[in-house]
Amino acid sequence: MEIVTLEELKDKLESGAKMKGYLGFEPSGYFHIGWIIWAYKVKDLIDVGVKMYLLEATWHAWINDKFGGNLEMIRKCAKYIRHSLKALGVPVEKIEFIDAEELVRDPGYWRILIRISKGTSLARIKRALTIMGRKEEEAAVDFAKLLYPPMQVSDIFYLDLDVALGGMDQRKAHMLARDLASKVGAKKPIAIHTPLLTSLLGPGGRMEGTVVESENVDLKMSKSKPESAISIHDSPSEIKSKILKAYCPPRQINLNPIIEINKYILFAKEDFTLHVERPEKFGGPIDYYSFEELAKDYAEGKLHPLDLKNATAEALIKMLEPVRKYFESEGEAKKLLEEIRRANITR
Protein backbone atom coordinates (compact mmCIF):
# COMPACT_ATOMS: atom_id res chain seq x y z
CA MET A 1 0.00 0.00 0.00
CA GLU A 2 1.17 3.55 -0.75
CA ILE A 3 0.30 6.67 1.25
CA VAL A 4 1.07 10.10 -0.16
CA THR A 5 2.19 11.22 2.27
CA LEU A 6 2.44 9.08 5.40
CA GLU A 7 3.65 12.09 7.42
CA GLU A 8 0.56 14.11 6.48
CA LEU A 9 -1.72 11.27 7.53
CA LYS A 10 0.09 10.76 10.84
CA ASP A 11 -0.10 14.48 11.61
CA LYS A 12 -3.85 14.52 10.97
CA LEU A 13 -4.48 11.42 13.08
CA GLU A 14 -2.26 12.53 15.97
CA SER A 15 -3.84 15.99 16.06
CA GLY A 16 -7.29 14.46 16.41
CA ALA A 17 -8.53 16.42 13.41
CA LYS A 18 -11.85 15.31 11.97
CA MET A 19 -11.21 13.96 8.50
CA LYS A 20 -13.39 13.26 5.49
CA GLY A 21 -12.36 10.49 3.15
CA TYR A 22 -13.77 8.96 -0.01
CA LEU A 23 -13.50 6.23 -2.55
CA GLY A 24 -15.16 6.44 -5.95
CA PHE A 25 -16.21 3.27 -7.73
CA GLU A 26 -17.69 2.60 -11.14
CA PRO A 27 -20.85 0.44 -10.91
CA SER A 28 -19.78 -1.81 -13.76
CA GLY A 29 -20.45 -5.45 -12.92
CA TYR A 30 -19.76 -8.19 -10.40
CA PHE A 31 -17.98 -7.37 -7.16
CA HIS A 32 -14.76 -9.39 -7.46
CA ILE A 33 -12.32 -10.26 -4.70
CA GLY A 34 -9.87 -7.54 -5.77
CA TRP A 35 -12.37 -4.97 -4.51
CA ILE A 36 -12.31 -6.58 -1.06
CA ILE A 37 -8.91 -4.93 -0.56
CA TRP A 38 -10.32 -1.40 -0.75
CA ALA A 39 -13.46 -2.46 1.14
CA TYR A 40 -11.26 -3.51 4.07
CA LYS A 41 -9.43 -0.18 3.90
CA VAL A 42 -12.72 1.73 3.99
CA LYS A 43 -13.52 -0.15 7.19
CA ASP A 44 -10.06 0.63 8.63
CA LEU A 45 -10.50 4.35 7.98
CA ILE A 46 -13.94 4.32 9.60
CA ASP A 47 -12.41 2.56 12.62
CA VAL A 48 -9.89 5.40 13.13
CA GLY A 49 -12.60 8.04 12.94
CA VAL A 50 -12.54 9.13 9.29
CA LYS A 51 -15.97 10.07 7.94
CA MET A 52 -16.17 7.99 4.76
CA TYR A 53 -18.04 8.83 1.57
CA LEU A 54 -18.44 6.31 -1.23
CA LEU A 55 -19.09 7.99 -4.55
CA GLU A 56 -21.22 5.88 -6.87
CA ALA A 57 -19.57 7.05 -10.07
CA THR A 58 -22.61 6.57 -12.27
CA TRP A 59 -21.83 9.32 -14.77
CA HIS A 60 -18.22 8.19 -14.88
CA ALA A 61 -19.39 4.64 -15.70
CA TRP A 62 -21.66 6.10 -18.38
CA ILE A 63 -18.71 7.95 -19.95
CA ASN A 64 -16.68 4.73 -19.69
CA ASP A 65 -19.35 2.76 -21.63
CA LYS A 66 -20.19 0.40 -18.76
CA PHE A 67 -23.32 -1.66 -19.41
CA GLY A 68 -23.27 -0.18 -22.88
CA GLY A 69 -23.93 3.26 -21.42
CA ASN A 70 -27.26 2.12 -19.90
CA LEU A 71 -27.64 4.53 -16.95
CA GLU A 72 -30.57 2.63 -15.48
CA MET A 73 -28.49 -0.54 -15.29
CA ILE A 74 -25.53 1.40 -13.88
CA ARG A 75 -27.77 2.76 -11.09
CA LYS A 76 -28.99 -0.75 -10.26
CA CYS A 77 -25.41 -1.96 -10.13
CA ALA A 78 -24.59 0.81 -7.63
CA LYS A 79 -27.33 -0.54 -5.33
CA TYR A 80 -26.00 -4.06 -5.81
CA ILE A 81 -22.52 -2.93 -4.70
CA ARG A 82 -23.99 -1.46 -1.50
CA HIS A 83 -25.45 -4.89 -0.76
CA SER A 84 -22.11 -6.53 -1.56
CA LEU A 85 -20.30 -4.33 0.93
CA LYS A 86 -22.88 -5.08 3.60
CA ALA A 87 -22.58 -8.81 2.92
CA LEU A 88 -18.80 -8.54 3.37
CA GLY A 89 -19.22 -6.99 6.81
CA VAL A 90 -18.42 -3.39 5.90
CA PRO A 91 -20.44 -1.06 8.21
CA VAL A 92 -22.48 0.59 5.45
CA GLU A 93 -24.60 2.40 8.05
CA LYS A 94 -21.51 4.51 8.84
CA ILE A 95 -20.86 5.38 5.20
CA GLU A 96 -22.45 8.22 3.26
CA PHE A 97 -23.18 7.03 -0.27
CA ILE A 98 -23.33 9.74 -2.92
CA ASP A 99 -24.52 9.28 -6.49
CA ALA A 100 -22.43 11.26 -8.97
CA GLU A 101 -25.73 12.55 -10.37
CA GLU A 102 -26.18 14.56 -7.17
CA LEU A 103 -22.88 16.35 -7.80
CA VAL A 104 -23.44 17.16 -11.47
CA ARG A 105 -26.76 18.88 -10.71
CA ASP A 106 -24.88 21.67 -8.93
CA PRO A 107 -23.46 24.44 -11.19
CA GLY A 108 -20.70 24.82 -8.59
CA TYR A 109 -19.40 21.39 -9.50
CA TRP A 110 -18.91 22.40 -13.13
CA ARG A 111 -17.25 25.64 -12.03
CA ILE A 112 -14.64 23.54 -10.18
CA LEU A 113 -14.23 21.30 -13.22
CA ILE A 114 -13.56 24.29 -15.51
CA ARG A 115 -10.98 25.69 -13.07
CA ILE A 116 -9.27 22.27 -12.96
CA SER A 117 -9.31 22.04 -16.76
CA LYS A 118 -7.73 25.48 -17.05
CA GLY A 119 -5.04 24.47 -14.57
CA THR A 120 -3.69 21.50 -16.49
CA SER A 121 -2.75 20.48 -20.02
CA LEU A 122 -4.49 18.29 -22.56
CA ALA A 123 -1.41 16.05 -22.63
CA ARG A 124 -1.63 15.36 -18.90
CA ILE A 125 -5.37 14.66 -19.07
CA LYS A 126 -4.79 12.19 -21.89
CA ARG A 127 -2.05 10.45 -19.89
CA ALA A 128 -4.48 10.12 -16.99
CA LEU A 129 -6.98 8.14 -19.08
CA THR A 130 -5.36 4.96 -17.74
CA ILE A 131 -7.33 5.54 -14.50
CA MET A 132 -10.40 4.39 -16.43
CA GLY A 133 -8.68 1.55 -18.26
CA ARG A 134 -8.35 3.50 -21.49
CA LYS A 135 -5.58 4.45 -23.89
CA GLU A 136 -4.76 8.04 -24.79
CA GLU A 137 -5.85 7.59 -28.40
CA GLU A 138 -9.38 6.57 -27.39
CA ALA A 139 -10.14 10.24 -26.71
CA ALA A 140 -9.83 10.81 -30.45
CA VAL A 141 -13.07 8.91 -31.07
CA ASP A 142 -14.94 9.77 -27.85
CA PHE A 143 -14.25 13.26 -26.49
CA ALA A 144 -16.38 12.58 -23.37
CA LYS A 145 -13.60 10.36 -22.05
CA LEU A 146 -11.41 13.43 -21.63
CA LEU A 147 -13.91 14.68 -19.06
CA TYR A 148 -13.30 11.69 -16.81
CA PRO A 149 -9.99 12.71 -15.13
CA PRO A 150 -11.07 16.30 -14.35
CA MET A 151 -14.41 14.97 -13.11
CA GLN A 152 -12.61 12.68 -10.68
CA VAL A 153 -10.52 15.57 -9.38
CA SER A 154 -13.67 17.71 -9.18
CA ASP A 155 -15.32 15.01 -7.05
CA ILE A 156 -12.48 15.27 -4.54
CA PHE A 157 -12.50 19.07 -4.37
CA TYR A 158 -16.29 19.41 -4.37
CA LEU A 159 -16.62 17.05 -1.41
CA ASP A 160 -13.87 18.97 0.44
CA LEU A 161 -11.97 15.79 1.25
CA ASP A 162 -8.92 15.14 3.40
CA VAL A 163 -8.29 11.60 2.13
CA ALA A 164 -8.69 10.06 -1.32
CA LEU A 165 -8.67 6.25 -1.30
CA GLY A 166 -8.32 4.08 -4.38
CA GLY A 167 -6.33 1.33 -6.06
CA MET A 168 -2.88 2.00 -7.51
CA ASP A 169 -4.64 2.48 -10.85
CA GLN A 170 -6.11 5.73 -9.48
CA ARG A 171 -2.74 7.25 -8.63
CA LYS A 172 -2.59 9.62 -11.61
CA ALA A 173 -5.93 11.21 -10.74
CA HIS A 174 -4.97 11.62 -7.08
CA MET A 175 -1.60 13.15 -7.96
CA LEU A 176 -3.34 15.53 -10.34
CA ALA A 177 -5.62 16.58 -7.46
CA ARG A 178 -2.64 17.18 -5.17
CA ASP A 179 -0.86 19.23 -7.84
CA LEU A 180 -3.90 21.38 -8.63
CA ALA A 181 -5.21 21.93 -5.09
CA SER A 182 -3.37 25.21 -4.48
CA LYS A 183 -4.43 26.56 -7.89
CA VAL A 184 -8.13 26.19 -7.11
CA GLY A 185 -7.96 26.94 -3.37
CA ALA A 186 -8.82 23.37 -2.36
CA LYS A 187 -7.37 20.99 0.23
CA LYS A 188 -4.46 18.87 -0.93
CA PRO A 189 -5.82 15.36 -0.38
CA ILE A 190 -3.82 12.64 1.31
CA ALA A 191 -3.79 9.77 -1.21
CA ILE A 192 -4.01 6.14 -0.12
CA HIS A 193 -3.43 3.54 -2.82
CA THR A 194 -4.23 -0.12 -2.28
CA PRO A 195 -2.53 -2.96 -4.19
CA LEU A 196 -4.03 -4.53 -7.31
CA LEU A 197 -4.43 -8.29 -7.49
CA THR A 198 -2.53 -10.04 -10.24
CA SER A 199 -4.71 -11.95 -12.70
CA LEU A 200 -5.25 -15.63 -11.98
CA LEU A 201 -3.81 -16.18 -15.45
CA GLY A 202 -0.52 -14.60 -14.44
CA PRO A 203 1.23 -11.21 -14.27
CA GLY A 204 -0.13 -10.19 -17.68
CA GLY A 205 -3.12 -8.57 -15.99
CA ARG A 206 -4.98 -7.50 -12.89
CA MET A 207 -8.34 -8.39 -11.41
CA GLU A 208 -11.28 -7.10 -13.44
CA GLY A 209 -11.98 -3.45 -12.81
CA THR A 210 -8.35 -2.56 -12.11
CA VAL A 211 -5.44 -1.63 -14.32
CA VAL A 212 -1.70 -2.00 -14.10
CA GLU A 213 -0.08 1.36 -13.31
CA SER A 214 1.30 1.60 -16.81
CA GLU A 215 0.55 3.20 -20.11
CA ASN A 216 -0.22 -0.25 -21.51
CA VAL A 217 -3.80 -0.69 -20.34
CA ASP A 218 -4.07 -3.86 -22.42
CA LEU A 219 -2.50 -5.55 -19.40
CA LYS A 220 -5.77 -5.38 -17.48
CA MET A 221 -7.92 -8.45 -17.03
CA SER A 222 -10.68 -8.96 -19.54
CA LYS A 223 -14.33 -9.59 -18.70
CA SER A 224 -14.32 -12.04 -21.57
CA LYS A 225 -12.06 -14.27 -19.46
CA PRO A 226 -14.09 -15.18 -16.35
CA GLU A 227 -11.43 -17.71 -15.35
CA SER A 228 -9.05 -14.82 -14.67
CA ALA A 229 -10.91 -13.40 -11.65
CA ILE A 230 -12.96 -14.62 -8.72
CA SER A 231 -16.34 -13.06 -8.06
CA ILE A 232 -17.69 -12.93 -4.51
CA HIS A 233 -20.64 -14.92 -5.92
CA ASP A 234 -18.64 -17.78 -7.42
CA SER A 235 -19.71 -21.19 -6.15
CA PRO A 236 -17.30 -23.33 -4.09
CA SER A 237 -16.66 -25.53 -7.14
CA GLU A 238 -15.94 -22.47 -9.33
CA ILE A 239 -13.53 -21.06 -6.76
CA LYS A 240 -11.69 -24.37 -6.48
CA SER A 241 -11.48 -24.77 -10.24
CA LYS A 242 -10.17 -21.24 -10.84
CA ILE A 243 -7.58 -21.43 -8.08
CA LEU A 244 -6.33 -24.87 -9.13
CA LYS A 245 -5.81 -23.56 -12.68
CA ALA A 246 -4.22 -20.31 -11.49
CA TYR A 247 -0.69 -19.12 -12.13
CA CYS A 248 1.38 -20.00 -9.04
CA PRO A 249 5.08 -20.68 -9.75
CA PRO A 250 7.03 -22.55 -7.05
CA ARG A 251 9.02 -20.31 -4.68
CA GLN A 252 7.79 -17.13 -6.42
CA ILE A 253 6.25 -14.51 -4.13
CA ASN A 254 6.00 -11.46 -6.40
CA LEU A 255 3.21 -11.33 -9.00
CA ASN A 256 1.79 -14.60 -7.71
CA PRO A 257 -2.02 -14.25 -7.46
CA ILE A 258 -2.43 -17.06 -4.91
CA ILE A 259 0.18 -15.50 -2.64
CA GLU A 260 -1.51 -12.11 -3.08
CA ILE A 261 -4.94 -13.48 -2.16
CA ASN A 262 -3.41 -14.68 1.10
CA LYS A 263 -1.52 -11.46 1.77
CA TYR A 264 -4.16 -8.88 0.94
CA ILE A 265 -7.42 -10.71 1.62
CA LEU A 266 -7.16 -13.75 3.88
CA PHE A 267 -4.43 -12.64 6.29
CA ALA A 268 -5.91 -9.12 6.31
CA LYS A 269 -8.63 -10.54 8.55
CA GLU A 270 -7.90 -10.47 12.26
CA ASP A 271 -6.79 -13.77 13.83
CA PHE A 272 -6.80 -15.62 10.51
CA THR A 273 -5.05 -18.99 10.30
CA LEU A 274 -4.38 -20.79 7.03
CA HIS A 275 -4.72 -24.54 7.54
CA VAL A 276 -2.86 -26.64 4.99
CA GLU A 277 -3.76 -30.32 4.69
CA ARG A 278 -1.10 -32.54 3.15
CA PRO A 279 0.11 -36.15 3.46
CA GLU A 280 2.66 -37.03 6.13
CA LYS A 281 5.24 -37.86 3.46
CA PHE A 282 5.11 -34.21 2.35
CA GLY A 283 5.34 -32.80 5.86
CA GLY A 284 1.83 -33.39 7.18
CA PRO A 285 -0.79 -30.75 8.06
CA ILE A 286 0.50 -27.30 8.98
CA ASP A 287 -1.08 -24.07 10.22
CA TYR A 288 0.17 -20.61 9.28
CA TYR A 289 -0.66 -17.84 11.73
CA SER A 290 0.94 -15.00 9.76
CA PHE A 291 1.55 -14.17 6.12
CA GLU A 292 5.25 -13.78 6.84
CA GLU A 293 5.50 -17.44 7.94
CA LEU A 294 3.65 -18.55 4.83
CA ALA A 295 5.76 -16.43 2.47
CA LYS A 296 9.01 -17.68 4.03
CA ASP A 297 8.09 -21.36 3.65
CA TYR A 298 6.82 -20.87 0.12
CA ALA A 299 9.92 -18.95 -0.98
CA GLU A 300 12.13 -21.69 0.48
CA GLY A 301 10.20 -24.44 -1.33
CA LYS A 302 8.83 -25.93 1.90
CA LEU A 303 5.25 -25.48 0.71
CA HIS A 304 4.13 -26.94 -2.62
CA PRO A 305 1.96 -24.77 -4.94
CA LEU A 306 -0.80 -27.40 -5.03
CA ASP A 307 -1.00 -27.55 -1.23
CA LEU A 308 -1.13 -23.76 -1.09
CA LYS A 309 -3.85 -23.64 -3.75
CA ASN A 310 -6.04 -26.20 -1.98
CA ALA A 311 -5.72 -24.40 1.36
CA THR A 312 -6.37 -20.99 -0.23
CA ALA A 313 -9.48 -22.25 -2.04
CA GLU A 314 -10.94 -23.71 1.17
CA ALA A 315 -10.23 -20.54 3.14
CA LEU A 316 -11.73 -18.28 0.46
CA ILE A 317 -14.84 -20.47 0.17
CA LYS A 318 -15.36 -20.25 3.92
CA MET A 319 -14.80 -16.51 3.94
CA LEU A 320 -17.34 -15.89 1.15
CA GLU A 321 -20.01 -18.20 2.58
CA PRO A 322 -21.82 -15.33 4.40
CA VAL A 323 -21.93 -13.42 1.10
CA ARG A 324 -23.60 -16.32 -0.69
CA LYS A 325 -26.14 -16.69 2.13
CA TYR A 326 -26.86 -12.94 2.15
CA PHE A 327 -27.65 -12.83 -1.56
CA GLU A 328 -29.84 -15.93 -1.22
CA SER A 329 -31.93 -14.47 1.61
CA GLU A 330 -32.11 -10.72 0.89
CA GLY A 331 -34.85 -10.10 -1.68
CA GLU A 332 -33.59 -6.86 -3.24
CA ALA A 333 -29.98 -8.07 -3.28
CA LYS A 334 -30.96 -11.33 -4.95
CA LYS A 335 -33.02 -9.53 -7.60
CA LEU A 336 -30.23 -7.05 -8.37
CA LEU A 337 -27.68 -9.84 -8.69
CA GLU A 338 -29.90 -11.64 -11.18
CA GLU A 339 -30.21 -8.46 -13.24
CA ILE A 340 -26.42 -8.02 -13.23
CA ARG A 341 -26.05 -11.63 -14.41
CA ARG A 342 -28.52 -11.13 -17.25
CA ALA A 343 -26.80 -7.90 -18.27
CA ASN A 344 -23.40 -9.62 -18.30
CA ILE A 345 -24.76 -12.37 -20.56
CA THR A 346 -26.28 -9.93 -23.05
CA ARG A 347 -23.34 -7.54 -23.17
N, C-alpha and C positions, 0 to 999 in steps of 0.2 A: 504494500500500500504506500502511496505517496501523499504527503501533506505539504502544501505550499501556502504558508510556511509553518513548520512545527512550532517555531518560537511564537508566532502570532497566535496560534491556537492555545498554547500553554498560557500565554499572558492573559488571554480572554477568560480561560477557565479559572486560573488562579485569582483573578480579580473579582470573580463572582458575577461578571457582567452577564446580563440576559442576552442570549443569542438566538437569532433566527436562522434556520438552515433549510435547505431544499434539495430535492432531487427531481429532475424532470424525466418522465418516461413516455416513450411513444406507445400507445395502445395498438399493437401490431400483430398480435397472435398469442400462441401459448406462452405461459410463464415457464421458462426453462430453468434448470438448476443454476445456471450462471447468474441469474438475477437474485438468487438467494444470497449471494455475497453482499450486494448492496442493501438488500432487505435487512440483513443482520446489522449492517452499519447504521441504518436508519434507527433501529432499535437501540444500538449503543449510544447514539447521539441523544436520543430521548432520555435514556437512563442517566446521562450526565447533565440534564436540564436544558438541552437545546430544544426550542420550539420548532418542530419539523413541519414543513409544507411539502406535499407531493403534488407536483404539477402534472396533470393529465394533458400531455402535449398533443391534443386532438388536432389542432390546426397544423402543427408540425408534421404529424403523421399524414395528414391530408396532402401537404406539400410533398412529402416523401413517398406518395403513391401507395400507402399502406391500404390494404383491402380495396385496391383499385381506386382509391380516392373516395370510397363510400363513407361519408361522415357519420351516418347513422350506425354503421357497423363499428366504426372507430369508437364512437361513444359507448356502445355496448361492451366493447372490449375493455374500455377504461373501468367500467363497473365490475367486469370479470376479474380484473387485476386487483381491485380492492378486496374482493372475496379471496383471491389467492393469498394475499398478504395476511388476511385474518386467519386463513387455514394454516398458515405457516407459523402462527403465534406472534406475529407483529402486532403491537397494541394500536390498532387502527383508530380506536376511540381517542387517542392522544395526538393524532395526525390531522392536520387541516388539508383536505384535498381541494385542489383548485383546478377547474377546467380552463384550458387556455382561452376558451371562448369568452370567459369572464374578463380576461385581460384585454383582449382585442376590442371589446366594446368601448373601452375608455380612450378618448382622444389623447390623453396624457401618455398612454402606452406608445402610441405612434410618434409622439413628439420625442420620446426617449430613443426610439428606433432611428429616427432621422438624425438625431445628434450623434448616435453611435456610428451610423453610416458615413457621416461627414468626418468622423474622427479616424477613419481607417481607409485602407486602399482596397480596390477591387481585387488585386492580386492576393492580399491576405485573406479576404473573404473566400475566394476560390480555393485557397489552400485549406481552409477550415471545413470545406465540404466533406472531408473524411469523417467528421463527427456524425454524419447521417448515413455513412456507408456509401458515399458517392465519390466519383472522380471529378476533377476540376472541369473536364470537358463536357460533363453532363449539363452544366449551366448554359451551354450554347444552344441546347434544344428545349430547355425548360427554365426560363428566367426566374420563376418562383423559387427555385431551389437556392438562389442567391440570397433570398430573404431569411433562410433558415438560421445561419450563424448570428446575424444581428438580432433576430427574434430571440434566440436563446440568451444572448447577453442582455437584451431588454427585459426578459423575464426576471433575471437576477437583480437588475437595478430597480425595476418597478416594484418588486416585492421587498426591497430594502434589506437584503440578506447579508448576514455575516459569514455564512458558510455555504459553499456550493459543493454538493456531493455528486459523484458520478463515476463511471468506469474510466479506465485509462483512455478509452476512445473519445472521451469528452474533454480531454486536456486542452486542446487548441481553443475551444470556446471559453473555457475558464481562464486561460492565460490572456485571451483577448479582453475579457471582462476586467481582469486585474490591470492590464495596460491602459484601458480606456477610462477607468473609474475617475481619475483626477480630472480628466477632460470634461466629464459630464457632471461633476460634483456628486458622485455616488461613492458608496463604501467600496473599498477594495476587498472583494470576498476572499476568505480563506478557502483554498481548493483542496478537497479530499478525493483522491482517485483510488478506486478499488481495482484489484487485479482482474484480468479477463481469463476465462477458462479456455485452455487449448482444446481444439476440436477433438472428438473421440477418434477421428480419422488420422490425427497427427498434427504436427506443428504448422501445417499449411493453412490453418484457420482457427477461428475462435467460436465459442458458442453462439448460436443464432441470436441476432440482435446486438452483437458487439463486433468491433472491428479492431484489427491490429493497428497499433499506433504507427502508421506508415502511410506513405502516399499510395501504396498498392492495396486498394480496398478489395481487390479480387481475392485477397487472402481470407476474407471473412467466410464463415460457414454459410452454406446455402440451405434455404428452406426445402429445396428439392432433394435434399439428402437427410431424411429424418434419422438415419442411423448415426449421424454425426453429433447429435445432441440428445439430452435426456430431458423430457418434459416432466413437470411435477405430477402429471396425470398418467404417465406411462405405467403399465401394469407390471407386477413383479417379474413376469416372464420377459417382457420387453426390456426392462432394466438389466436383467441378467444377460440377455442376448447381446445388447449393445455393449455392455462392459466387457464381456468375454471376447468380443470382436475388436475391442478398442486398442489403439496404439499404446504400448506399454513396454518399451525396451528394458531389458535387464540392466540393473545398476544405474539407470538414467533417472535423475531427479528433475532436471530442467525440461520444460516443455513436454512433460508426461501428464496427460489428462487424468489418469487414475491417481497419481500422486497429488495432483492439484485438487481433486475432489476431496481427498482426505485433508489436505492442508487448509483449504479455504471454506469447506462446508462441514465436513464431519467433525474434525477436531476444533472447529470454531465454536461448537456447542460445549457448554460447561460440563465437566466431569464425563466427557465421552471416552469410551474405551473401545478400541478396535480388536475384536476377537477373531483370530485366524485359526481355522481348523485345518490340520494337515496330518498325514500319517506319521507314526513314530519314526519311521526310517528317514523322514525328511525334517526331523526336529520336533515333531509333535505339536499340539496346540500351543498357541502363544497369545498373550494379551499385550497390546500396546496402549500405554496410558498417556503418551504425548506424541505429537507429530515428529518431534526431534528423534525419539527412539526409533520410530518407524523409518524415517528417512535414512538414519545411520545404517540400520540393518539392510535396507534395500540397496543403498549405495555400495555396501560391502558384499552384496550377493548372498546374504544370509536369508533373504526372503525372496521366494520365486514369484515372478509376475502372475502366474495362474493363481497362486494362493492369495496374493494381494487382491486380484480381481474378484475372486469368490467372496472374500471378506468384505470388500468395498460394496459389492452388489447387495449383500445381505444387510449391511448397515444402512445403505441408502433406501432400500425397500422399507425397512423398519421406520426410518426417519420420515418417509413420505406417507406412511399409512394413515396418519390423522388427516392428511390432505385428501386422500381418496375417500375417506369416510365423510368428510365435510361436504365434498361435492356430490356425494350420493344422497345426503340427508337434507341439505339446504336447497329449497325449491328454486329460488332465483338463481343461485350459483349454478345449479345443475342445468337449468334452461340456458343460461348464458354460455356455459361450456359447450353445450350441444350446438348452439348457433356458431360459435367459433370453429368447431369441427366442420360444420357444413360449409362455412365460408372458406376454410382451408382447402377443402376438397374441390370447390368450384373455382378457386383462384387459378 
